[in-house]
Amino acid sequence: MISKETHQVDWIGKLPKNWEHKPLRNLTYFINDNNSDLKFTNVLSLLKDIGVVPYEEKGNQGNKSKEDLSNYKLAYKNTIVVNSMNLKIGSVGLSKYDGCVSPVYYVLGIRKGNNIHYVNYLFQTREFQEYLGSFGRGIMEIREKISKDDMKIALIPKPPLATQDRIVEYLEKKIAIIDDQVAKNKKAIELLVEYRASVIDAKSQPNSNWRIEKLKYHFEFSKGLSITKENLVEEGLPVISYGQIHSKTNLGTTITDDLIRYVPNEYLENTNALVYKGDFIFADTSEDLEGVGNCVYNDKDSAIFAGYHTIILRAKNKNMNFFSYLFKSNYWRSQLRSMVNGTKLYSITQGLLNQVKIYIPPLSEQKEIVSYLDKKCKHTDKVIAYRKAIIEKLEEYKKSLIFEVVTGKKDV
């Protein structure tokens, strides 16, 4: 919306004198090339806050591609790919590849006299994403589709081409520095996680005085909620599903806020899918052997729902702190990895878990191991959290910098 008093667009604010407010169609056009003749067989995917990636690099995020690619659209290098249903949460990016994309995606080319990278930076701003989101139509807020007609008339800032070029050059340099710092902190976190795992492995090697018993004697099994990602909401009852269990942020021994998603309150009647303190949530499938046995331990006093593609291990004896570490150890998980079948997808069933054995130290030794690992992991987790906080601040600074520069608040 343009304010009559100040002649400015609400999401942009006041522009420099030689800049204009223009509809998006003034700078870009929609590319509607169809892949009916299978010009491209390489599928491109769009990931939130990451952008366009080859399908095989996206991991277990997002939806599966269809086998029939004839209905897909063509995308080209240096075009902007937009998920018409997920733009509001950041599913947009500049493609570095030629390939085909889902029919729900929009592909935008650049009109002569404009810089595609400048327009892409506009799309990366939270403010522009929320503004476009206001045009969305649908049942679920985060899955509201934005029509082409509404996108075409969306108002954006248009500086002269020379200014667009300077903005792109400035942001590329600044963002490269920020991204380098983010990468260094992520690498530090990886090393800390590896160290944490090695400490757990070292203390989980069974001694001769440890009992060996079947897992089923100490746990009862049940399934998580029969839901999909479409059932998730912004607020409601906390739930942890398959995707969060396989997340790199999942330490396995504790539930952190970044693992939690939400389902509507009406799911409260599904008490069989509730996980209480001392219980575990296992992912029932993995796309690689390394992820087989990934789980999370509920160390909180409050219950939480297990979501889609999960198996609940409900403890018969609630003093299960030791097993939260044992289940993280490669020594224990090697059993599962040797028992599962598959090439691209490995499934863990309740029947398989019935056969798995656990190693049980005397109670006094359990307490000693838990005390040692709690101390070691607490310190490591504190440093990991510190590094994550740095990354969050850097990413937030990057977003605010992009917004200030592409809307002329900061002169480059």
C-alpha positions in Angstrom: 0.0 0.0 0.0 1.2 3.5 -0.9 0.7 6.3 1.7 -0.8 9.4 0.1 0.8 11.6 2.7 4.4 10.4 2.3 4.2 8.7 -1.2 6.0 5.7 0.2 5.2 2.0 0.2 4.6 0.7 3.8 7.1 -2.3 3.6 9.8 -0.1 2.0 9.6 3.2 3.7 10.9 6.4 2.2 13.2 6.0 -0.9 16.1 8.2 -2.1 15.1 10.9 -4.5 16.3 9.2 -7.7 14.6 5.9 -6.8 11.1 4.8 -7.9 8.4 2.6 -6.7 7.5 0.1 -9.4 5.5 -3.1 -9.7 7.5 -6.3 -9.9 6.5 -6.8 -13.5 8.5 -3.6 -14.4 11.7 -5.4 -13.5 10.9 -9.1 -14.1 8.8 -11.4 -16.2 7.5 -14.9 -15.7 9.1 -17.8 -17.6 6.5 -20.5 -18.3 8.6 -22.9 -20.4 7.3 -26.4 -20.0 9.5 -29.5 -19.8 7.1 -31.6 -22.0 9.9 -32.6 -24.3 12.2 -33.5 -21.3 14.8 -30.9 -22.2 16.1 -31.2 -18.6 16.0 -34.3 -16.5 17.8 -32.9 -13.5 15.4 -31.7 -10.9 16.1 -28.5 -8.9 14.6 -28.0 -5.4 14.0 -24.9 -3.3 14.9 -24.9 0.4 14.0 -22.3 3.0 16.8 -19.8 3.6 19.1 -21.8 1.4 17.7 -21.3 -2.1 17.9 -23.5 -5.3 19.8 -26.7 -5.0 20.0 -29.9 -7.1 17.4 -32.4 -5.8 19.9 -35.0 -4.7 21.6 -32.4 -2.4 18.5 -31.5 -0.5 18.6 -34.4 1.9 15.4 -35.3 3.8 13.8 -31.8 3.5 10.8 -31.0 1.5 8.7 -33.2 -0.8 9.7 -36.0 -3.1 10.0 -35.3 -6.8 7.7 -37.1 -9.2 9.0 -39.7 -11.7 7.1 -38.0 -14.6 9.0 -34.7 -15.2 7.1 -33.7 -18.3 4.8 -31.4 -16.3 7.7 -29.7 -14.6 8.8 -26.1 -15.5 12.1 -25.1 -16.9 14.4 -23.0 -14.8 17.7 -21.5 -16.1 20.9 -20.0 -14.6 20.4 -16.5 -13.3 16.6 -16.8 -12.9 14.7 -16.4 -9.6 12.8 -19.5 -8.5 9.9 -18.8 -6.1 7.7 -21.4 -4.2 4.3 -19.8 -4.6 3.1 -21.6 -1.5 6.1 -21.2 0.8 7.5 -17.8 -0.1 6.3 -16.3 3.2 8.9 -18.5 5.0 11.7 -17.8 2.7 11.5 -20.4 -0.1 13.0 -18.3 -2.9 16.4 -18.1 -4.5 18.6 -17.4 -7.5 19.3 -20.5 -9.6 22.9 -21.3 -10.5 21.7 -24.2 -12.6 19.7 -25.1 -15.7 17.1 -27.7 -14.7 13.4 -28.4 -14.1 11.3 -27.4 -11.1 8.0 -28.3 -9.6 4.9 -26.9 -11.3 4.0 -24.9 -8.1 7.2 -22.9 -8.5 7.4 -19.6 -10.4 10.4 -18.8 -12.5 11.3 -15.1 -13.0 13.6 -13.6 -15.6 15.0 -10.1 -15.6 14.0 -7.3 -17.9 16.7 -5.3 -19.7 18.1 -2.4 -17.7 17.9 -4.3 -14.4 20.2 -6.5 -12.3 18.8 -9.9 -11.4 21.0 -10.1 -8.3 19.5 -6.9 -7.0 16.0 -8.3 -7.4 17.0 -11.6 -5.7 18.3 -9.6 -2.7 14.9 -7.9 -2.5 13.3 -11.4 -2.4 15.6 -12.4 0.5 14.3 -9.6 2.8 11.8 -10.7 5.4 9.9 -7.5 4.9 9.3 -8.2 1.2 8.4 -11.9 1.9 5.8 -10.8 4.5 4.4 -8.1 2.1 3.9 -10.7 -0.7 2.5 -13.1 1.9 -0.3 -10.6 2.5 -1.6 -11.5 -1.0 -1.7 -15.2 -0.1 -4.9 -17.3 -0.3 -5.5 -20.7 1.2 -6.4 -22.7 4.3 -3.1 -22.7 6.2 -1.3 -19.5 6.7 2.2 -20.8 5.9 0.8 -22.6 2.8 -1.1 -19.8 1.2 -0.6 -19.5 -2.5 0.4 -16.2 -4.0 -0.9 -15.7 -7.5 1.1 -14.5 -10.5 -1.2 -11.6 -10.9 -0.7 -10.4 -7.4 3.1 -10.8 -7.7 3.2 -8.8 -10.8 1.6 -5.8 -9.2 3.6 -6.0 -5.9 5.5 -2.8 -5.4 9.2 -2.8 -5.0 12.0 -0.1 -5.0 13.7 0.5 -8.4 17.0 2.4 -8.3 18.9 3.3 -11.5 20.8 0.4 -13.0 24.2 1.8 -11.9 22.9 2.0 -8.3 21.6 -1.6 -8.5 25.0 -2.7 -9.7 26.8 -0.9 -6.8 24.4 -2.4 -4.3 25.1 -5.9 -5.6 28.8 -5.4 -5.5 28.7 -4.0 -2.0 26.4 -6.8 -0.7 28.5 -9.5 -2.3 31.6 -8.3 -0.5 29.9 -7.8 2.9 27.9 -11.1 2.8 31.0 -13.0 1.8 32.6 -11.8 5.1 29.5 -12.7 7.1 29.2 -16.1 5.5 32.8 -16.9 6.2 32.3 -16.2 9.9 29.1 -18.3 9.9 31.0 -21.2 8.2 33.8 -21.0 10.7 31.3 -21.2 13.6 29.5 -24.1 11.9 32.8 -26.0 11.5 33.5 -25.4 15.2 30.1 -26.8 16.1 30.8 -29.9 13.9 34.0 -30.5 15.8 32.4 -30.1 19.1 29.6 -32.5 18.2 32.2 -35.0 17.1 34.1 -34.6 20.3 30.9 -35.0 22.3 30.1 -38.2 20.4 33.6 -39.6 21.0 33.3 -39.0 24.8 30.0 -40.8 24.8 31.4 -43.7 22.8 34.3 -44.1 25.2 32.1 -44.4 28.2 29.5 -46.7 26.6 31.9 -49.6 25.9 30.5 -52.5 27.9 32.6 -54.1 30.7 32.4 -57.8 31.7 30.2 -57.0 34.7 27.5 -55.3 32.4 24.3 -57.3 31.9 23.1 -57.9 28.3 19.3 -58.0 28.0 16.7 -57.4 25.2 15.5 -53.9 24.8 11.8 -55.0 25.0 12.2 -56.0 28.7 12.7 -52.3 29.6 10.5 -50.5 27.1 7.1 -50.6 25.5 6.7 -49.5 22.0 4.0 -47.3 20.2 3.7 -45.1 17.2 3.7 -41.3 16.9 0.9 -39.3 15.4 -0.4 -40.1 12.0 0.1 -36.7 10.6 2.1 -34.9 7.8 3.9 -31.6 7.7 0.6 -30.0 6.5 -0.9 -30.6 9.9 1.7 -28.4 11.7 0.6 -25.0 12.9 2.4 -21.9 14.3 1.1 -22.4 17.9 -0.5 -25.3 19.7 0.7 -28.6 21.2 4.4 -29.4 21.0 5.5 -32.2 18.7 8.8 -33.7 17.5 8.8 -35.6 14.2 11.1 -37.5 12.0 12.7 -34.4 10.4 13.7 -32.9 13.8 15.1 -36.1 15.1 17.4 -36.3 12.1 18.3 -32.6 12.5 22.0 -31.8 13.0 20.9 -29.7 16.0 19.5 -32.8 17.8 21.9 -33.8 20.5 19.8 -36.8 21.4 20.1 -36.5 25.2 17.9 -33.5 25.7 15.0 -31.7 24.0 15.9 -28.2 22.8 13.5 -25.5 21.6 14.7 -25.7 18.0 13.4 -29.3 17.7 9.8 -28.5 18.6 7.0 -27.9 16.2 3.2 -27.6 16.9 -0.1 -29.4 16.1 -3.6 -28.1 16.8 -5.1 -28.6 20.3 -7.6 -31.2 19.1 -4.7 -33.7 18.9 -4.7 -33.8 22.7 -7.1 -36.7 22.7 -4.4 -38.9 21.1 -2.7 -39.7 24.4 -1.0 -42.8 23.0 1.3 -40.6 21.1 2.4 -38.6 24.2 6.0 -38.9 25.3 6.7 -38.4 29.0 9.9 -37.7 30.9 12.2 -40.7 30.6 10.8 -41.8 27.2 12.4 -41.8 23.8 11.3 -40.9 20.3 13.1 -42.8 17.5 12.9 -41.9 13.8 11.5 -45.0 12.0 13.4 -44.4 8.8 16.7 -43.0 7.7 18.1 -42.0 4.3 21.5 -43.3 5.3 23.1 -45.8 7.6 24.6 -43.1 9.8 21.1 -41.9 10.7 19.8 -45.3 11.7 19.0 -45.2 15.4 18.6 -41.4 15.7 16.4 -40.6 18.6 15.8 -38.0 21.3 15.3 -38.4 25.0 12.6 -36.5 26.8 14.4 -35.1 29.8 11.7 -32.5 30.5 9.0 -32.7 33.2 6.3 -31.9 30.6 5.0 -34.4 28.0 5.4 -33.9 24.2 3.8 -35.5 21.2 5.8 -37.9 18.9 5.0 -36.9 15.3 5.1 -38.5 11.9 7.5 -41.4 11.1 8.4 -42.1 14.7 8.4 -44.9 17.2 8.0 -44.2 20.9 10.0 -46.2 23.5 8.1 -45.8 26.7 10.3 -46.7 29.7 9.1 -49.2 32.2 11.6 -47.8 34.7 11.8 -44.0 34.5 15.5 -43.9 35.6 16.7 -44.0 32.0 19.4 -41.3 31.9 22.1 -43.8 31.2 20.3 -45.1 28.1 20.0 -41.6 26.6 23.8 -41.8 26.3 23.9 -45.5 25.3 21.5 -44.9 22.4 23.9 -42.2 21.1 26.9 -44.5 21.0 28.1 -46.0 17.8 28.8 -49.3 19.6 25.1 -49.8 20.4 23.8 -48.4 17.1 26.0 -50.8 15.1 23.4 -53.5 16.0 20.6 -51.6 14.3 22.8 -50.8 11.3 23.7 -54.4 10.8 20.0 -55.5 11.0 18.2 -52.9 8.7 17.7 -53.5 5.0 17.7 -51.0 2.2 19.8 -49.0 -0.2 18.2 -45.5 -0.3 15.9 -45.8 2.7 16.4 -47.8 5.9 13.4 -48.6 8.0 13.3 -49.3 11.8 10.3 -51.3 13.0 9.0 -52.2 16.4 9.8 -55.8 15.5 13.4 -54.9 14.9 13.7 -53.0 18.2 12.3 -56.1 19.9 15.4 -58.0 18.8 17.9 -55.4 19.8 20.0 -55.9 23.0 21.1 -53.3 25.5 24.1 -53.3 27.9 23.3 -52.5 31.5 26.0 -51.6 34.0 25.3 -51.9 37.7 23.2 -49.0 39.0 26.2 -47.4 40.9 28.2 -47.5 37.6 25.3 -46.0 35.7 25.2 -43.1 38.0 29.0 -42.6 37.8 28.9 -42.7 33.9 25.9 -40.3 33.8 27.5 -37.9 36.2 30.7 -37.9 34.1 28.9 -37.5 30.8 26.5 -34.9 32.1 29.5 -32.7 33.2 31.4 -33.2 30.0 28.4 -32.7 27.7 27.0 -29.8 29.7 30.2 -27.8 29.1 30.3 -28.9 25.4 26.7 -28.1 24.9 27.2 -24.6 26.4 30.0 -23.9 23.9 27.8 -25.2 21.1 24.9 -23.0 22.2 27.3 -20.0 22.3 28.4 -20.7 18.7 24.8 -21.1 17.6 24.0 -17.7 19.1 26.8 -16.1 17.2 25.5 -17.6 14.0 22.0 -16.3 14.7 23.3 -12.8 15.3 25.3 -12.9 12.1 22.4 -14.2 10.1 20.1 -11.5 11.6 22.7 -8.8 10.8 22.9 -10.1 7.2 19.1 -9.8 6.8 18.9 -6.3 8.2 21.9 -5.2 6.1 20.3 -6.5 2.9 17.0 -4.7 3.7 18.7 -1.4 4.5 20.8 -1.5 1.4 18.2 -2.6 -1.2 15.7 -0.1 0.1 18.2 2.8 0.1 18.3 3.2 3.9 22.0 2.7 3.8 24.0 4.5 1.2 26.6 2.5 -0.6 
